[in-house]
Amino acid sequence: MINYRVDDLESLFKELKGQGVVILDQIESYDYGKFLHILDPEGNKIQLWQPSV
């Protein structure tokens, strides 16, 4: 799995969904940040993470 840190996960989620990206789950929130999992065009799982401020 590939991991990326992002600044605004909710906006990115909307953009990716609008572009037809395969989204594997909903945004999950924890004390230390928010997470979302997607698939790239080759089927690799990608984890997007927005740390808590």
PDB file of N, CA, C and O in Angstrom, chain B, residues numbered from 101:
ATOM      1  N   MET B 101       0.844  -1.170   0.000  1.00  0.00           N
ATOM      2  CA  MET B 101       0.000   0.000   0.000  1.00  0.00           C
ATOM      3  C   MET B 101       0.893   1.237   0.000  1.00  0.00           C
ATOM      4  O   MET B 101       1.928   1.286   0.664  1.00  0.00           O
ATOM      5  N   ILE B 102       0.460   2.225  -0.759  1.00  0.00           N
ATOM      6  CA  ILE B 102       1.151   3.512  -0.831  1.00  0.00           C
ATOM      7  C   ILE B 102       0.429   4.481   0.101  1.00  0.00           C
ATOM      8  O   ILE B 102      -0.801   4.489   0.151  1.00  0.00           O
ATOM      9  N   ASN B 103       1.176   5.290   0.834  1.00  0.00           N
ATOM     10  CA  ASN B 103       0.593   6.247   1.775  1.00  0.00           C
ATOM     11  C   ASN B 103       0.953   7.670   1.368  1.00  0.00           C
ATOM     12  O   ASN B 103       2.103   7.957   1.035  1.00  0.00           O
ATOM     13  N   TYR B 104      -0.043   8.563   1.397  1.00  0.00           N
ATOM     14  CA  TYR B 104       0.182   9.979   1.122  1.00  0.00           C
ATOM     15  C   TYR B 104      -0.430  10.826   2.222  1.00  0.00           C
ATOM     16  O   TYR B 104      -1.539  10.552   2.679  1.00  0.00           O
ATOM     17  N   ARG B 105       0.284  11.843   2.644  1.00  0.00           N
ATOM     18  CA  ARG B 105      -0.230  12.825   3.595  1.00  0.00           C
ATOM     19  C   ARG B 105      -0.845  13.956   2.766  1.00  0.00           C
ATOM     20  O   ARG B 105      -0.228  14.441   1.817  1.00  0.00           O
ATOM     21  N   VAL B 106      -2.058  14.373   3.127  1.00  0.00           N
ATOM     22  CA  VAL B 106      -2.754  15.427   2.395  1.00  0.00           C
ATOM     23  C   VAL B 106      -3.177  16.543   3.352  1.00  0.00           C
ATOM     24  O   VAL B 106      -3.239  16.347   4.565  1.00  0.00           O
ATOM     25  N   ASP B 107      -3.467  17.721   2.781  1.00  0.00           N
ATOM     26  CA  ASP B 107      -3.846  18.879   3.595  1.00  0.00           C
ATOM     27  C   ASP B 107      -5.348  18.966   3.860  1.00  0.00           C
ATOM     28  O   ASP B 107      -5.755  19.381   4.945  1.00  0.00           O
ATOM     29  N   ASP B 108      -6.181  18.582   2.885  1.00  0.00           N
ATOM     30  CA  ASP B 108      -7.631  18.726   3.012  1.00  0.00           C
ATOM     31  C   ASP B 108      -8.300  17.478   2.436  1.00  0.00           C
ATOM     32  O   ASP B 108      -8.676  17.450   1.264  1.00  0.00           O
ATOM     33  N   LEU B 109      -8.443  16.462   3.260  1.00  0.00           N
ATOM     34  CA  LEU B 109      -8.945  15.172   2.803  1.00  0.00           C
ATOM     35  C   LEU B 109     -10.379  15.246   2.295  1.00  0.00           C
ATOM     36  O   LEU B 109     -10.718  14.574   1.321  1.00  0.00           O
ATOM     37  N   GLU B 110     -11.214  16.035   2.923  1.00  0.00           N
ATOM     38  CA  GLU B 110     -12.617  16.107   2.504  1.00  0.00           C
ATOM     39  C   GLU B 110     -12.760  16.716   1.112  1.00  0.00           C
ATOM     40  O   GLU B 110     -13.554  16.224   0.310  1.00  0.00           O
ATOM     41  N   SER B 111     -12.015  17.768   0.808  1.00  0.00           N
ATOM     42  CA  SER B 111     -12.052  18.360  -0.532  1.00  0.00           C
ATOM     43  C   SER B 111     -11.474  17.400  -1.563  1.00  0.00           C
ATOM     44  O   SER B 111     -12.009  17.264  -2.664  1.00  0.00           O
ATOM     45  N   LEU B 112     -10.385  16.739  -1.205  1.00  0.00           N
ATOM     46  CA  LEU B 112      -9.771  15.774  -2.109  1.00  0.00           C
ATOM     47  C   LEU B 112     -10.718  14.618  -2.383  1.00  0.00           C
ATOM     48  O   LEU B 112     -10.806  14.149  -3.518  1.00  0.00           O
ATOM     49  N   PHE B 113     -11.431  14.151  -1.360  1.00  0.00           N
ATOM     50  CA  PHE B 113     -12.422  13.080  -1.516  1.00  0.00           C
ATOM     51  C   PHE B 113     -13.458  13.474  -2.580  1.00  0.00           C
ATOM     52  O   PHE B 113     -13.764  12.684  -3.473  1.00  0.00           O
ATOM     53  N   LYS B 114     -13.986  14.680  -2.480  1.00  0.00           N
ATOM     54  CA  LYS B 114     -14.990  15.149  -3.453  1.00  0.00           C
ATOM     55  C   LYS B 114     -14.414  15.213  -4.862  1.00  0.00           C
ATOM     56  O   LYS B 114     -15.072  14.820  -5.825  1.00  0.00           O
ATOM     57  N   GLU B 115     -13.193  15.704  -4.979  1.00  0.00           N
ATOM     58  CA  GLU B 115     -12.540  15.801  -6.284  1.00  0.00           C
ATOM     59  C   GLU B 115     -12.306  14.420  -6.893  1.00  0.00           C
ATOM     60  O   GLU B 115     -12.597  14.199  -8.068  1.00  0.00           O
ATOM     61  N   LEU B 116     -11.783  13.497  -6.097  1.00  0.00           N
ATOM     62  CA  LEU B 116     -11.518  12.146  -6.590  1.00  0.00           C
ATOM     63  C   LEU B 116     -12.805  11.439  -6.990  1.00  0.00           C
ATOM     64  O   LEU B 116     -12.849  10.766  -8.019  1.00  0.00           O
ATOM     65  N   LYS B 117     -13.843  11.587  -6.190  1.00  0.00           N
ATOM     66  CA  LYS B 117     -15.136  10.969  -6.489  1.00  0.00           C
ATOM     67  C   LYS B 117     -15.692  11.515  -7.796  1.00  0.00           C
ATOM     68  O   LYS B 117     -16.229  10.758  -8.605  1.00  0.00           O
ATOM     69  N   GLY B 118     -15.567  12.825  -8.012  1.00  0.00           N
ATOM     70  CA  GLY B 118     -16.033  13.451  -9.245  1.00  0.00           C
ATOM     71  C   GLY B 118     -15.261  13.009 -10.467  1.00  0.00           C
ATOM     72  O   GLY B 118     -15.781  13.045 -11.582  1.00  0.00           O
ATOM     73  N   GLN B 119     -14.011  12.588 -10.263  1.00  0.00           N
ATOM     74  CA  GLN B 119     -13.174  12.119 -11.366  1.00  0.00           C
ATOM     75  C   GLN B 119     -13.322  10.614 -11.625  1.00  0.00           C
ATOM     76  O   GLN B 119     -12.679  10.071 -12.523  1.00  0.00           O
ATOM     77  N   GLY B 120     -14.165   9.949 -10.840  1.00  0.00           N
ATOM     78  CA  GLY B 120     -14.408   8.522 -11.051  1.00  0.00           C
ATOM     79  C   GLY B 120     -13.375   7.597 -10.440  1.00  0.00           C
ATOM     80  O   GLY B 120     -13.288   6.434 -10.834  1.00  0.00           O
ATOM     81  N   VAL B 121     -12.590   8.078  -9.491  1.00  0.00           N
ATOM     82  CA  VAL B 121     -11.597   7.246  -8.814  1.00  0.00           C
ATOM     83  C   VAL B 121     -12.316   6.215  -7.938  1.00  0.00           C
ATOM     84  O   VAL B 121     -13.324   6.528  -7.305  1.00  0.00           O
ATOM     85  N   VAL B 122     -11.796   4.997  -7.906  1.00  0.00           N
ATOM     86  CA  VAL B 122     -12.372   3.947  -7.068  1.00  0.00           C
ATOM     87  C   VAL B 122     -12.056   4.252  -5.607  1.00  0.00           C
ATOM     88  O   VAL B 122     -10.894   4.256  -5.201  1.00  0.00           O
ATOM     89  N   ILE B 123     -13.103   4.506  -4.822  1.00  0.00           N
ATOM     90  CA  ILE B 123     -12.962   4.814  -3.408  1.00  0.00           C
ATOM     91  C   ILE B 123     -13.405   3.588  -2.617  1.00  0.00           C
ATOM     92  O   ILE B 123     -14.522   3.100  -2.792  1.00  0.00           O
ATOM     93  N   LEU B 124     -12.533   3.095  -1.751  1.00  0.00           N
ATOM     94  CA  LEU B 124     -12.774   1.832  -1.061  1.00  0.00           C
ATOM     95  C   LEU B 124     -13.587   1.964   0.215  1.00  0.00           C
ATOM     96  O   LEU B 124     -14.192   0.988   0.658  1.00  0.00           O
ATOM     97  N   ASP B 125     -13.617   3.156   0.822  1.00  0.00           N
ATOM     98  CA  ASP B 125     -14.341   3.331   2.081  1.00  0.00           C
ATOM     99  C   ASP B 125     -14.701   4.797   2.252  1.00  0.00           C
ATOM    100  O   ASP B 125     -14.468   5.606   1.355  1.00  0.00           O
ATOM    101  N   GLN B 126     -15.254   5.132   3.371  1.00  0.00           N
ATOM    102  CA  GLN B 126     -15.558   6.518   3.710  1.00  0.00           C
ATOM    103  C   GLN B 126     -14.420   7.065   4.565  1.00  0.00           C
ATOM    104  O   GLN B 126     -13.599   6.305   5.079  1.00  0.00           O
ATOM    105  N   ILE B 127     -14.378   8.369   4.710  1.00  0.00           N
ATOM    106  CA  ILE B 127     -13.360   8.992   5.555  1.00  0.00           C
ATOM    107  C   ILE B 127     -13.561   8.522   6.997  1.00  0.00           C
ATOM    108  O   ILE B 127     -14.662   8.606   7.540  1.00  0.00           O
ATOM    109  N   GLU B 128     -12.492   8.032   7.600  1.00  0.00           N
ATOM    110  CA  GLU B 128     -12.518   7.605   9.001  1.00  0.00           C
ATOM    111  C   GLU B 128     -11.718   8.600   9.822  1.00  0.00           C
ATOM    112  O   GLU B 128     -10.595   8.949   9.455  1.00  0.00           O
ATOM    113  N   SER B 129     -12.289   9.063  10.938  1.00  0.00           N
ATOM    114  CA  SER B 129     -11.626  10.047  11.792  1.00  0.00           C
ATOM    115  C   SER B 129     -11.182   9.414  13.106  1.00  0.00           C
ATOM    116  O   SER B 129     -11.913   8.637  13.720  1.00  0.00           O
ATOM    117  N   TYR B 130      -9.974   9.764  13.520  1.00  0.00           N
ATOM    118  CA  TYR B 130      -9.391   9.328  14.783  1.00  0.00           C
ATOM    119  C   TYR B 130      -8.784  10.544  15.463  1.00  0.00           C
ATOM    120  O   TYR B 130      -8.731  11.619  14.865  1.00  0.00           O
ATOM    121  N   ASP B 131      -8.333  10.398  16.680  1.00  0.00           N
ATOM    122  CA  ASP B 131      -7.708  11.510  17.405  1.00  0.00           C
ATOM    123  C   ASP B 131      -6.495  12.066  16.664  1.00  0.00           C
ATOM    124  O   ASP B 131      -6.217  13.262  16.748  1.00  0.00           O
ATOM    125  N   TYR B 132      -5.779  11.225  15.949  1.00  0.00           N
ATOM    126  CA  TYR B 132      -4.535  11.609  15.294  1.00  0.00           C
ATOM    127  C   TYR B 132      -4.687  11.952  13.818  1.00  0.00           C
ATOM    128  O   TYR B 132      -3.704  12.310  13.169  1.00  0.00           O
ATOM    129  N   GLY B 133      -5.924  11.847  13.262  1.00  0.00           N
ATOM    130  CA  GLY B 133      -6.110  12.238  11.871  1.00  0.00           C
ATOM    131  C   GLY B 133      -7.262  11.541  11.185  1.00  0.00           C
ATOM    132  O   GLY B 133      -7.994  10.758  11.790  1.00  0.00           O
ATOM    133  N   LYS B 134      -7.406  11.846   9.889  1.00  0.00           N
ATOM    134  CA  LYS B 134      -8.449  11.262   9.050  1.00  0.00           C
ATOM    135  C   LYS B 134      -7.798  10.404   7.976  1.00  0.00           C
ATOM    136  O   LYS B 134      -6.698  10.701   7.509  1.00  0.00           O
ATOM    137  N   PHE B 135      -8.498   9.321   7.585  1.00  0.00           N
ATOM    138  CA  PHE B 135      -7.967   8.386   6.596  1.00  0.00           C
ATOM    139  C   PHE B 135      -9.003   8.059   5.534  1.00  0.00           C
ATOM    140  O   PHE B 135     -10.206   8.079   5.794  1.00  0.00           O
ATOM    141  N   LEU B 136      -8.519   7.757   4.330  1.00  0.00           N
ATOM    142  CA  LEU B 136      -9.357   7.312   3.222  1.00  0.00           C
ATOM    143  C   LEU B 136      -8.513   6.385   2.354  1.00  0.00           C
ATOM    144  O   LEU B 136      -7.319   6.621   2.173  1.00  0.00           O
ATOM    145  N   HIS B 137      -9.125   5.338   1.819  1.00  0.00           N
ATOM    146  CA  HIS B 137      -8.414   4.402   0.951  1.00  0.00           C
ATOM    147  C   HIS B 137      -9.033   4.424  -0.441  1.00  0.00           C
ATOM    148  O   HIS B 137     -10.254   4.397  -0.598  1.00  0.00           O
ATOM    149  N   ILE B 138      -8.154   4.473  -1.454  1.00  0.00           N
ATOM    150  CA  ILE B 138      -8.586   4.479  -2.852  1.00  0.00           C
ATOM    151  C   ILE B 138      -7.740   3.472  -3.631  1.00  0.00           C
ATOM    152  O   ILE B 138      -6.779   2.915  -3.099  1.00  0.00           O
ATOM    153  N   LEU B 139      -8.102   3.243  -4.894  1.00  0.00           N
ATOM    154  CA  LEU B 139      -7.297   2.411  -5.788  1.00  0.00           C
ATOM    155  C   LEU B 139      -6.783   3.258  -6.928  1.00  0.00           C
ATOM    156  O   LEU B 139      -7.513   4.094  -7.460  1.00  0.00           O
ATOM    157  N   ASP B 140      -5.516   3.050  -7.315  1.00  0.00           N
ATOM    158  CA  ASP B 140      -5.001   3.732  -8.496  1.00  0.00           C
ATOM    159  C   ASP B 140      -5.415   2.935  -9.737  1.00  0.00           C
ATOM    160  O   ASP B 140      -5.960   1.839  -9.600  1.00  0.00           O
ATOM    161  N   PRO B 141      -5.171   3.453 -10.938  1.00  0.00           N
ATOM    162  CA  PRO B 141      -5.616   2.746 -12.157  1.00  0.00           C
ATOM    163  C   PRO B 141      -5.043   1.336 -12.324  1.00  0.00           C
ATOM    164  O   PRO B 141      -5.619   0.519 -13.042  1.00  0.00           O
ATOM    165  N   GLU B 142      -3.917   1.045 -11.667  1.00  0.00           N
ATOM    166  CA  GLU B 142      -3.315  -0.287 -11.754  1.00  0.00           C
ATOM    167  C   GLU B 142      -3.795  -1.218 -10.653  1.00  0.00           C
ATOM    168  O   GLU B 142      -3.350  -2.364 -10.580  1.00  0.00           O
ATOM    169  N   GLY B 143      -4.700  -0.745  -9.790  1.00  0.00           N
ATOM    170  CA  GLY B 143      -5.243  -1.577  -8.725  1.00  0.00           C
ATOM    171  C   GLY B 143      -4.465  -1.554  -7.432  1.00  0.00           C
ATOM    172  O   GLY B 143      -4.720  -2.367  -6.544  1.00  0.00           O
ATOM    173  N   ASN B 144      -3.514  -0.631  -7.306  1.00  0.00           N
ATOM    174  CA  ASN B 144      -2.751  -0.496  -6.057  1.00  0.00           C
ATOM    175  C   ASN B 144      -3.559   0.290  -5.038  1.00  0.00           C
ATOM    176  O   ASN B 144      -4.162   1.312  -5.365  1.00  0.00           O
ATOM    177  N   LYS B 145      -3.568  -0.189  -3.810  1.00  0.00           N
ATOM    178  CA  LYS B 145      -4.287   0.494  -2.741  1.00  0.00           C
ATOM    179  C   LYS B 145      -3.461   1.687  -2.257  1.00  0.00           C
ATOM    180  O   LYS B 145      -2.258   1.577  -2.022  1.00  0.00           O
ATOM    181  N   ILE B 146      -4.136   2.822  -2.114  1.00  0.00           N
ATOM    182  CA  ILE B 146      -3.496   4.049  -1.650  1.00  0.00           C
ATOM    183  C   ILE B 146      -4.225   4.533  -0.407  1.00  0.00           C
ATOM    184  O   ILE B 146      -5.453   4.617  -0.389  1.00  0.00           O
ATOM    185  N   GLN B 147      -3.469   4.846   0.621  1.00  0.00           N
ATOM    186  CA  GLN B 147      -4.030   5.414   1.849  1.00  0.00           C
ATOM    187  C   GLN B 147      -3.737   6.904   1.862  1.00  0.00           C
ATOM    188  O   GLN B 147      -2.586   7.320   1.734  1.00  0.00           O
ATOM    189  N   LEU B 148      -4.783   7.705   2.016  1.00  0.00           N
ATOM    190  CA  LEU B 148      -4.647   9.148   2.152  1.00  0.00           C
ATOM    191  C   LEU B 148      -4.858   9.499   3.614  1.00  0.00           C
ATOM    192  O   LEU B 148      -5.805   9.025   4.241  1.00  0.00           O
ATOM    193  N   TRP B 149      -3.972  10.335   4.161  1.00  0.00           N
ATOM    194  CA  TRP B 149      -3.995  10.663   5.581  1.00  0.00           C
ATOM    195  C   TRP B 149      -3.889  12.162   5.772  1.00  0.00           C
ATOM    196  O   TRP B 149      -2.986  12.802   5.234  1.00  0.00           O
ATOM    197  N   GLN B 150      -4.816  12.722   6.542  1.00  0.00           N
ATOM    198  CA  GLN B 150      -4.740  14.128   6.957  1.00  0.00           C
ATOM    199  C   GLN B 150      -4.527  14.129   8.456  1.00  0.00           C
ATOM    200  O   GLN B 150      -5.433  13.773   9.210  1.00  0.00           O
ATOM    201  N   PRO B 151      -3.332  14.526   8.906  1.00  0.00           N
ATOM    202  CA  PRO B 151      -3.060  14.537  10.349  1.00  0.00           C
ATOM    203  C   PRO B 151      -3.919  15.572  11.063  1.00  0.00           C
ATOM    204  O   PRO B 151      -4.318  16.575  10.473  1.00  0.00           O
ATOM    205  N   SER B 152      -4.196  15.322  12.322  1.00  0.00           N
ATOM    206  CA  SER B 152      -4.904  16.300  13.160  1.00  0.00           C
ATOM    207  C   SER B 152      -4.002  17.499  13.403  1.00  0.00           C
ATOM    208  O   SER B 152      -2.777  17.386  13.434  1.00  0.00           O
ATOM    209  N   VAL B 153      -4.622  18.616  13.570  1.00  0.00           N
ATOM    210  CA  VAL B 153      -3.848  19.849  13.790  1.00  0.00           C
ATOM    211  C   VAL B 153      -3.628  20.056  15.262  1.00  0.00           C
ATOM    212  O   VAL B 153      -2.999  21.037  15.661  1.00  0.00           O
TER     213      VAL B 153
END
